[in-house]
Amino acid sequence: MTGGEVAGILVAVFWAILVSFLAVVLVRLAQTLRATTKMVADVTEQAVPLLADASATVRSARTQLDRVDAIASDVQEVTSNASALSSTVATAFGGPLVKVAAFGYGVRKALGRGGENEDAPRTSSRRTVIVGRTVPSSRRRKQKG
């Protein structure tokens, strides 16, 4: 065998090893792509119903928010009506009721108490006794003196 034939055989063996290595890599890559395709299909199968449920939930929430908005506007209208009614009643009856109450207080004070001053503090004729305590003798002398 000549040197050229040996070099050719070495190149052929090298190419055979390289092709075998590339074939193994391509087979594993094909398996990975098949597994990825299957996983994407499974995720798609599960995601479509979930998205449909989420869409239905969002629609229901929007409906409920519309109802809450309507209720809030009705409550606001009722509140403004109650405020207007309250101010009307206060304006119509407030002044006369204060005058009647003041008149009644004056009549009650004039008839019920006579000439006594109601604001003066009342004095009690009862004395407070502390059980089991004696007053020191020095205090008794000062009180008598």
C-alpha positions as CSV (number, residue, x, y, z in Angstrom):
1,M,0.0,0.0,0.0
2,T,1.2,3.3,-0.9
3,G,1.0,6.5,1.2
4,G,-1.9,7.8,-0.9
5,E,-4.0,4.7,-0.3
6,V,-3.4,4.8,3.5
7,A,-4.3,8.5,3.5
8,G,-7.4,7.8,1.6
9,I,-8.4,5.0,4.0
10,L,-7.8,7.3,7.0
11,V,-9.9,10.0,5.4
12,A,-12.7,7.5,4.6
13,V,-12.6,6.2,8.2
14,F,-12.7,9.8,9.5
15,W,-15.7,10.6,7.3
16,A,-17.5,7.4,8.4
17,I,-17.0,8.3,12.1
18,L,-18.1,11.9,11.4
19,V,-21.2,10.7,9.5
20,S,-22.0,8.3,12.3
21,F,-21.7,11.0,14.9
22,L,-23.9,13.4,12.9
23,A,-26.5,10.6,12.4
24,V,-26.7,10.0,16.2
25,V,-27.1,13.8,16.7
26,L,-29.8,14.0,14.1
27,V,-31.7,11.1,15.5
28,R,-31.7,12.6,19.0
29,L,-32.7,16.0,17.6
30,A,-35.6,14.4,15.8
31,Q,-36.7,12.7,19.1
32,T,-36.5,16.1,20.9
33,L,-38.5,17.8,18.1
34,R,-41.2,15.0,18.3
35,A,-41.4,15.4,22.1
36,T,-41.6,19.2,21.8
37,T,-44.4,18.9,19.1
38,K,-46.4,16.5,21.3
39,M,-46.0,18.9,24.4
40,V,-47.1,21.9,22.4
41,A,-50.1,20.0,21.1
42,D,-51.0,19.0,24.7
43,V,-50.6,22.5,26.0
44,T,-52.8,23.8,23.1
45,E,-55.5,21.2,24.0
46,Q,-55.5,22.4,27.6
47,A,-55.1,26.1,26.9
48,V,-58.1,26.5,24.6
49,P,-60.7,25.5,27.2
50,L,-58.9,27.5,29.8
51,L,-59.0,30.6,27.6
52,A,-62.7,30.0,26.9
53,D,-63.4,29.8,30.6
54,A,-61.3,32.9,31.2
55,S,-63.2,34.8,28.5
56,A,-66.5,33.7,30.1
57,T,-65.3,34.8,33.5
58,V,-64.3,38.2,32.1
59,R,-67.7,38.6,30.5
60,S,-69.5,37.7,33.7
61,A,-67.3,40.2,35.7
62,R,-68.1,42.9,33.2
63,T,-71.8,42.2,33.6
64,Q,-71.5,42.3,37.4
65,L,-69.5,45.6,37.2
66,D,-72.3,47.1,35.0
67,R,-74.8,46.1,37.6
68,V,-72.7,47.5,40.5
69,D,-72.3,50.8,38.5
70,A,-76.1,51.0,38.1
71,I,-76.6,50.4,41.8
72,A,-74.0,53.0,42.7
73,S,-75.6,55.6,40.5
74,D,-79.0,54.8,42.0
75,V,-77.6,55.1,45.5
76,Q,-76.0,58.4,44.6
77,E,-79.4,59.7,43.3
78,V,-81.1,58.6,46.5
79,T,-78.5,60.2,48.6
80,S,-78.8,63.5,46.8
81,N,-82.6,63.3,47.2
82,A,-82.3,62.6,50.9
83,S,-79.9,65.5,51.3
84,A,-82.3,67.8,49.5
85,L,-85.3,66.6,51.6
86,S,-83.2,67.0,54.8
87,S,-82.3,70.6,53.9
88,T,-85.9,71.4,53.0
89,V,-87.2,70.0,56.3
90,A,-84.6,71.8,58.3
91,T,-85.4,75.1,56.5
92,A,-89.2,74.6,56.9
93,F,-89.4,73.4,60.4
94,G,-86.1,74.2,62.0
95,G,-86.7,77.8,62.9
96,P,-90.3,77.4,64.3
97,L,-89.3,74.3,66.3
98,V,-86.4,76.1,67.9
99,K,-88.7,78.9,68.9
100,V,-91.3,76.5,70.4
101,A,-88.6,74.6,72.3
102,A,-87.2,77.9,73.7
103,F,-90.7,79.0,74.7
104,G,-91.4,75.7,76.4
105,Y,-88.1,75.9,78.3
106,G,-88.9,79.4,79.4
107,V,-92.4,78.4,80.6
108,R,-91.1,75.3,82.4
109,K,-88.4,77.4,84.2
110,A,-90.9,80.1,85.2
111,L,-93.6,77.7,86.4
112,G,-91.6,74.8,87.8
113,R,-88.9,76.6,89.8
114,G,-90.4,79.8,90.8
115,G,-87.6,82.1,92.0
116,E,-84.9,79.5,92.6
117,N,-81.7,79.6,90.5
118,E,-81.4,76.3,88.7
119,D,-77.7,76.9,87.8
120,A,-76.6,77.1,91.5
121,P,-75.0,73.9,92.8
122,R,-77.1,71.9,95.2
123,T,-75.7,71.2,98.7
124,S,-76.3,68.0,100.3
125,S,-77.2,67.8,104.0
126,R,-75.8,64.3,104.3
127,R,-72.3,63.7,105.5
128,T,-69.9,61.1,104.2
129,V,-68.7,58.6,106.8
130,I,-65.7,56.4,106.2
131,V,-66.0,53.2,108.1
132,G,-63.0,52.1,110.2
133,R,-61.1,55.4,110.0
134,T,-60.6,57.8,112.9
135,V,-59.8,61.4,112.7
136,P,-56.5,62.4,114.4
137,S,-56.8,64.4,117.6
138,S,-55.0,67.4,116.2
139,R,-57.6,67.8,113.5
140,R,-60.4,67.6,116.1
141,R,-59.0,70.5,117.9
142,K,-58.6,72.6,114.8
143,Q,-62.2,71.9,113.9
144,K,-63.5,72.8,117.3
145,G,-61.3,75.9,117.6
